[in-house]
Amino acid sequence: MASGQNRICEVYDRLLDAFGPQGWWPAETPFETMVGAILTQNTAWVNVERAIGSLKGAGALDARILLEMPDDRLETLIRPAGTFRVKTRRLKAFLAYFVCKYGADVSRMTDVPPGRLRDELLSVNGIGPETADCILLYALDKTSFVVDGYTRRIFGRLGVIDRSLKYPEVKRRFEVALPEDVGVYNEYHALIVALGKHACLPTPRCGRCVLKTICETGGTNGQV
């Protein structure tokens, strides 16, 4: 385990040197971040940006306005994000929780201990662990590490984790290895995404990867 923890820290340093600070999450307000975290499920961020732009253009990026909006109208506005009917239901479920429990006040949520808040988020229909952790980390500045498909792919290829590990165990390994710091968690997840898009693709481009000298896959010319 100690070796794996050291490797997690080493990868962070290498990625930060290679890519520099990423400045995530790309949103103007915590509420926009929450909406984006739900809309980005199973789609590219560029599509979410279009949907968020549509909501802003309609003057609708407000929790109460969205909650009261007819479903068909909301579906039209968020259509660029894909699976718009499913995401409308999920967004409405979150909005009902956010408005009813916290009065649509982000500051009230930040006063809640992160463990309890995470459990609350996971109880909302359509919010899974990755979405909950994105909301906690990027919208509410809570130290909750985000695990996504890039994380599993990269660190599975590095030999740091077994790809069959469940989400909580992968999350725990990163949180044990890293300092409990919102800035580090934020930056690391963004850097992992940067590497996943640049080199550690489904068919890896190991020649351009800054981790190729420490990666088990890097020695196979990317044929994995």
Secondary structure as GFF3:
##gff-version 3
##sequence-region A 1 224
A	DSSP	alpha_helix	2	19	.	.	.	ID=ss1
A	DSSP	alpha_helix	30	39	.	.	.	ID=ss2
A	DSSP	alpha_helix	45	57	.	.	.	ID=ss3
A	DSSP	alpha_helix	63	68	.	.	.	ID=ss4
A	DSSP	alpha_helix	71	78	.	.	.	ID=ss5
A	DSSP	three_ten_helix	79	81	.	.	.	ID=ss6
A	DSSP	alpha_helix	84	102	.	.	.	ID=ss7
A	DSSP	alpha_helix	106	110	.	.	.	ID=ss8
A	DSSP	alpha_helix	114	122	.	.	.	ID=ss9
A	DSSP	alpha_helix	129	134	.	.	.	ID=ss10
A	DSSP	pi_helix	135	139	.	.	.	ID=ss11
A	DSSP	alpha_helix	149	157	.	.	.	ID=ss12
A	DSSP	alpha_helix	167	177	.	.	.	ID=ss13
A	DSSP	alpha_helix	182	198	.	.	.	ID=ss14
A	DSSP	three_ten_helix	206	208	.	.	.	ID=ss15
A	DSSP	three_ten_helix	212	214	.	.	.	ID=ss16
A	DSSP	three_ten_helix	217	220	.	.	.	ID=ss17
###
